Amino acid sequence: MKRIGVVGIVIEDTGSVSKVNEILHNHGHIIVGRMGIPYKTKNINVISIIVDGTTDDIGSLTGKLGTVSGITVKSALTKKNFHDN
C-alpha cells in the first residue's frame, strides 16, 4: 500500500544543499515532482517534494533528510492508502 504526500524542506545552511540533493536522487523512485525556490534575500532555500510511496520509503527519505544539519523537514501524507495501477 502506498501513500501520497508532500515533503517540505527548508535549507538554512546552503552548505547542506549537495547532501540534500544526493538523498533526493537516491529516493527518486518515490518522487513525483519537485519545486525548489532559492529565497536569496533571506539566504535560504525552500523545496517541496511530492511523493508516492510506502510509509517505509517515505520514512526513509525524511529520516535521512532529518540527519542533515542546517535543514528542517516536515511531511504530510494522505490517510488513505493507494494501490498501484
C-alpha positions in Angstrom: 0.0 0.0 0.0 1.2 3.4 -0.9 0.5 6.9 0.3 0.8 10.3 -1.5 2.1 13.3 0.2 4.3 16.4 0.3 7.7 16.8 2.0 8.7 20.3 2.8 12.4 21.1 3.2 13.9 24.4 4.4 17.6 24.7 4.0 19.2 27.3 6.2 22.8 26.2 5.7 23.5 26.3 2.0 26.5 24.0 2.6 23.9 21.2 3.0 22.4 21.6 -0.5 24.6 18.9 -2.1 23.8 16.3 0.6 20.1 17.1 0.3 20.3 16.6 -3.5 22.1 13.3 -3.1 19.4 12.0 -0.7 16.7 13.1 -3.1 18.4 11.5 -6.0 18.7 8.2 -4.1 14.9 8.3 -3.4 13.9 9.4 -6.9 11.7 6.3 -7.4 9.1 7.8 -5.0 9.4 11.4 -6.1 6.6 12.6 -8.4 7.6 16.2 -8.6 9.9 18.8 -7.0 9.8 22.6 -6.7 12.8 24.4 -5.3 12.8 28.1 -4.6 16.0 29.9 -3.6 15.0 32.8 -1.3 18.1 34.9 -1.9 17.2 37.9 0.2 16.9 35.5 3.2 19.8 33.3 2.2 17.7 30.1 2.4 16.3 27.5 0.0 12.8 26.0 0.2 12.0 22.7 -1.5 8.7 20.9 -1.8 8.6 17.3 -2.9 5.5 15.4 -4.0 6.0 11.7 -3.0 4.1 8.5 -3.8 5.4 5.5 -1.9 5.1 3.2 1.0 5.3 4.7 4.5 8.7 2.9 4.9 10.0 4.5 1.7 8.8 8.0 2.6 10.1 7.5 6.2 13.5 6.5 4.8 13.6 9.7 2.8 12.5 12.0 5.6 14.7 10.2 8.1 17.8 10.6 6.1 17.0 14.2 5.4 16.5 14.8 9.1 20.1 13.8 9.8 21.4 16.6 7.7 22.5 19.7 9.7 21.1 23.1 8.8 17.8 21.9 7.4 14.2 21.4 8.6 12.0 18.7 7.2 8.2 18.2 7.6 5.9 15.8 5.8 2.1 15.5 5.3 0.7 12.2 3.9 -2.8 11.1 2.9 -4.6 9.0 5.4 -5.9 6.8 2.6 -3.8 4.1 1.1 -3.5 3.7 -2.6 -2.9 0.7 -4.8 -0.6 0.6 -7.8 -2.4 0.8 -11.1 
